[in-house]
């Protein structure tokens, strides 16, 4: 293993795959260690939190797909969000190194709340305080964003070098009992997020869940062994807590899949649209634990593996669209208030939602624009299988709408790709209010535009697949 802790899973020696009326599909997978130094700031909450150790290492897991002239890459990182600066630099560098177009590269964050705080308004606030006090920031002796870019690019390059013939199978399973909508209609109090277990004022959830687990399994041609699994499930990765780095429940999901499907399998976990979904069942005092969630999901995926539908004719293609969503307006007075209040974040001096408002306003101001670019990507793997990549923390209703309108039987919808512009709620949620809408940067309706773009891309890819099949 190199100093970068790269692990490549080679598929080149697995024989040749038969693809009816089409080019052979080749794939490679690689894994890079992206764990920051101990002592680096951690993300996820409205307070400064310094890491004290490592429960399990954070990884960037890349897959490269090639078929004829089509090429694509996806990378999944065990961090809370992908900054636009990091993803842009990584995609550009990866294109120069591998020839894969930057527009065909998806870089996603899993949304682990036990990873590094390396970008954004909150990081900038804590960084400025440290520099004012020490003349430097002792928590950032390492240039983590630069390191992250380098390791993402290395993972893509390693995966590309390892690419060889594979067979795909795709489908889904149902997983209930792990995910819960965290927004609730309350007696005489409108809608509230996370109102607490057994709260007598709870009337009903304010939205649904998405129990579907999307699965794409890659097997070696010669031996039929499972080499990688792309798994998609809509559940927040905020089940660990503490001050040690951890990849949250996907770590246990991968361990279970390795026991069930093969010890060399690499899990590529794409977090589903779960901006309003968490693991807390408000009807019970007992909270689901990280290993319980991961192991249960692993058992579900493993049980479904044998029934997945073979992708007999892979059809790799990528489409993208940039949606310009209006940002919320920030007046000079609002910005001045946010600058004053940001110093009260993490204290008892300011109500929680006012702390959230201060952070959000500074985040909007840092964008320096009136609109927010929301990049939507769609990857066609076969006539019945597609993957959608969306930025931000997307409400579950929006992910469900994309799946319902998709012409592909199996459609995986992955959030927090390329950028982390906060919550992307529905217009309905904006009218209801509460934490996610206070923390959102976009104006109401912007997320629905993104859904429309995703559906357009999927339908274009579906129409093209029908034409190719008829040829």
N, C-alpha and C positions, 0 to 999 in steps of 0.2 A: 504493500500500500504506500502511496506517495505521501508527501507532506500535506498535500491537499486532501488526503483521505478519499481519493476517488476510487469508486468501485464500478467497473464496467461489466455489464452482462452481455457477453458476445453471443450473437445468433448466427454468425456467418457459417458455421460448420454443421448446420442442421439439415442440410439437404435442400432440394428445390421444391417450391410449392407450385401446385397446379392451380392456375387461375383461369376459369372458363372465359374465353373471349377477351382476356385482358392481360395487362402487364403484371408481372410478379410484384407482390408487396414485400418490402424489406423494412425491418425495424431494428433499432438498437436502443438499449437502455443504459443509463449511467447514474451514479449517485455521488454527490459531493457533500462533504461536511461543511455546514455553514454556521456552526456554533460560535458565538462571539466569546471573547475572553470573559472570565468571571470578573464581576465588578462593573460590567457594562450595564447601562440602564435597561429596564424591562418595560414592555408595553402592556397596554390593556386596561389601565385604570387611571383615574384622575388624581394621581399622586406620583411622586418620585419613588421608584422601587429599584434598588440595585441588586443585581444577581449575586448569589452566594455559592452557587454550585451548579452541577448538571445532573438531573435525574436520568435523562436520556438525550443523546445528541440531536441537534437540529440538522436536517438534511435538505438538499435541493435534488430532486429526482427528475431526470430528463428522459424523454422518449423522442426519438427521431423516426419519422416515417418517410419512405420513398417508394414511388411507384411510377415507372416511366419518367416523364419530365416533372411530375408532381412531387413536391417535398414539403414537409411540415415538421415542426417541433413543438413539444409542450414540456414545460418545467413546473414542478410543484414544490413550493418552498415552505418549510415549517416556521413561518413568521406571521405576524398579525395582518400585515398588508404590504403590498408591493408599491413602493414609491414610483411615480412616473419617471423621475430622473434615473433611477436604477434600471427599470425595465427598458427604457429607451436606449440607454448606453449598452445594456447587455444584448439587446436585439440587434443593434447596429454592429457591435463587435462580432456577434455570432454569425451574422450574414457575411461579413468580410472573411471570416475564418472557414465557414462551411459552404457558403453559397446559398444557404436557405434564406429566402427573402424575409426580411424583418416582419413584414405583414403576415407571414405564415408561421410566426413564432408566438406562442401563447406562454406567458409567464404568470403563474398564479400563486397566491398566498393561501395557505390553509386556514389562517386566522387564529393560530395558536396565541393565547394570551400569556404564554410563558416563553416568549421570544424577545428579541431586542427592540428597543425604541430607538430607531436610527434616523427618523425623518419626521416632518410634520411640525405643527405649531407647538405642541406640547414639548417635543424634544427641543425645539428652538428656545422655548422659555427656560427649561432647566439648564440648557447649555449656556445661555446668557447669564444666568445666576451664578453658575460655576466659574465662568470667566471673570465676572465682576469680583468674586470672592477670592479666587486663587490666581488670577492672571492667566489661567488655562483651564481646560476641562479635564480633570483627572479621570473621569469616567470614559473618556474617548481618546485614550492613548493610541488606539488602533483606528485606522480609517475603515470602519466596517462597511459603509456603502461601496467603497472601491473594492474591498475584499469580496463582497457579495457579488458584484458584477463579474469579477474574475472567475469566481467559482461556478456561477451559472453558465458562463461561456465555456469553461472547461467541461462541465457536465454535458452540454450540447455537443461539443466537439468529440468527446469520448463516446457518446451514444452514436454519433454519426459514424465514427470509425468502426464501431462494433456492429453496424447494421448488417443484417442477413435475412434470408427468407423466413416468414412466419405465417401462421394461420390465425385468424381472428374468429372469436365467437362473441356474441353480444346478446344482451337481454336485460331483464330486471327482476327484482324480488321485492316483496313487501316487508317492511320493518316497522312494526308498531310497538309502542311502549317505551321508546327511547327519546322521542322528540315531542315538544309541546309548544303551542303558540304562547308567547310570554306576555301578550297584550290582552287585557280583560276589560269588559264593560263592568263598571262598579256601581253600586247603589248610590244614586244621586251624585256621583263624582266623575262621570264621563268615562274615558278610557285611561287605564294606567298600566304601565309595564312593570313586571315583577312585583306584584302587590304583596307577596309573602304567602307562605303555605298556610292553608286552613283559614284564610282571611274571610270572615263572615260577610263582607261586603261584595265579594265576587259574585257576579251574575252569570257570566258566560265568557268564553274566549272571544276575542274580537276578530279572529281570523282562523284559517285552517292550518294544517300541517301538510307536508309532502312525505308520505311514507315510502315512496318508491326509492329503491336502491338501484341505480344504473350501473351496469357492469360491462366492461369490454375486457376479454381475456385473450392474451397472446400466448400461443403455444409453439414450441419448437416443431419443425416439420418432421425431422427424422425420428425423434423419440416421443413426441406428443406431450412433453413436460410443460407445465405452466411456467412461463418466464416472467410475465408481468401481468398486473391487473389494474385497470383504470376503474376506480370505484367512485361513485358520485352519490352523496347523501346530504340532505338539508338539515344540518344540526350545528349550531354554534360550537366552536372549539374553545370553551371557557369552563372546563370541568376540573382543572388542576389547582390553580392558585399557588401561593407561596412564592419563593424567590429563587427557585432553581429552574434552569432551562429544561423544557420538556416539549415533546411534539404532540402532547395531548392524546386523545383516544385513537387516532390513526396508528400510533406506535403499536398498540395492542392488537388492532385490526390486522396489521401486517404480520405480527408474530403468530396469530391464529391461522392466517392463510398459509404461512410457511409450514406449519404443522400439518395442515389439511391438504395442501395442493403442491407443496414442494419447497425445500429449504432455500432454494436460490431465488424464489419469486420476489419481485420488487413491486411494492404497492405504490401506485400513483393515485393519491387521494385528491379528488376535486370537490371542494366544498360546494354543496348545493345552495340554492337561494334560501337563505335562512336569517335574513335581517331581523325577523320577528320570531325566531324559533330558538328555544334552548332546551336543556335537559331536565328542567325542574317541573315535577308534577305537583301542582299546588294542593292536590287532594291528599297528599301523603307527607309525613314528616321526613321520611327517609329519602335522601337524595341519591340519585344514581351516581356511581363512582366511575372514574375514568376507565379502569380496566374492565369493568362490567360492560360498559358501552362498547368498547373496542372489541372485546371477545364475542359479545352477542352479535355485533355486525359481521364479524369474521365468520361465525358459524352460519349466518344467513347467506353470505356470499358463497361460502364453500358448498353449502347445500344446493345452491342454485347453479353451480358451475357446470354440472353434468347436463343440465337442461337448456343451456344457452344455445341460441341459434347460430350455426356456422355462417360466417360471412363468405359464401362460396365465390362471390365475385367482388373483391375489394375495388372501390372506386374513390381513391384519394383525391380530394379537391378542397380548396380553401377559399372563402369569401370573407370580406370585411367591409364595415361601414362605420363612418365617424358621425355620431349624432351630437349636435351642439345643443346642450340643454341649458336653459337660462339659469344663472346662479341667483340666489336670493340677494336682495339689495342691502348694501351696508352703508348707512349714512355716516357722516363724520362723527356725529354724536354717539352713535352706536359703537363705532370703532374706538372712540376715546374711552367709553365705559368699559369695553372689553379689555383694553390695555390696562386699565386700573384694576379690573377684577381678576385678571389672570394671576395676579400675585396672591389671591385668596384661594386659588384652586388647591384642593387637598387639605383644606382647613375647615373649621366649623364656622368661619366668619361669613360664609356665603351659602345660601341654599344650593343644593346639588344641581338643579336644573339651570340656575344662574351661572354656575361654574361651567356647565356644558355649553351654555350660550356664549360665554366669553371665549372659550376654546374654538367653538364653531366660527364665530365672527373673525377671529384672527386667521383661521384656516382659509376662509373665503378671501380675506384681504390678501393673503400670501399668493393666491392664484393670479392676482393682478389682471383679471379679465371679467367680462360680463357673462360669459358662457363657459360651460364646463364640457370639454370634449369627452364623450363616452364612446370608447372604441368597442364595437361589437364584432366578434369573430364567429364564423361557423365552419366547422371541419366535417366533411363528408368522408366516412370510412367505408361505407358500402351502401347499397340501394335502400337499406332499412336502418342504417345506423349513422348518427350524427352527434357532434359535440358542439355546444355553444359556450363561448367565453364572454363574460360580462364584467365590467369594473364595479367596484363598490360592494356594499352590503345590501343585497337585493331582497326585497320582501318576498315571501314565499308565494303570494298570489301571482306575482309577476313571472316567476319561474314556472308555475303551473299553467299560466296562460300561454307561454311559449310552447310547452310540451303539448298542450291541447291542440294548438294550431299547427304543429309541426307535421309535415308529410312523412316523417321517418318514424317507424315503429318504436325504435329505441333512440331517445334524445336525451343526452346528458347536458344539464345546464349548470355551468360552473361560475361562481361569483369570484370577486376580488382578483380579476385578471388585469394585468398591466398597470392598474392605478387603484388607489384607495381613497376615493373622494367622499368617504363617509356613507351614511345610509341613503338608500334609494327607495323611499316609501311610495305607496300608492296614493293617488289623489284622495281616496277615502280615508287613509290613515292621516294625511295632513289635516283633514277636516276634524278628525278625532283628537289629534294632539298626542302628547306625552313624549318620553325621552327620545325615541328614534327620530321624530320629526323636528324636535328642538336641535338635535345633533346633525341634521341633514343640511347640506350646502345647496342643493338644487331647489328650484321653484317647483311647486306642484305641477304635475303633468310631464316632467322631464323623463321620469322612469318609464312611463307609458310609451313615449317616443322610442326609447331604447328597445322595448318589447316589439314594437312595430318593425323596427329595423331587423331584429333577430328573425322574425317570422318571414320577412321578405327574403333574407339571405337563405333561409332553409328552403323556402319554396323555389327559389332560383336553382339551388343545388338539387332539389328533388326533380324539377323539370329537366335539368341537364342529365340526371341519372336515367330518366325514362328515355331520353333521346339516345343516350349511349347504349342502353340495353336493346334498343330497337335496331341499332346498326349491325 
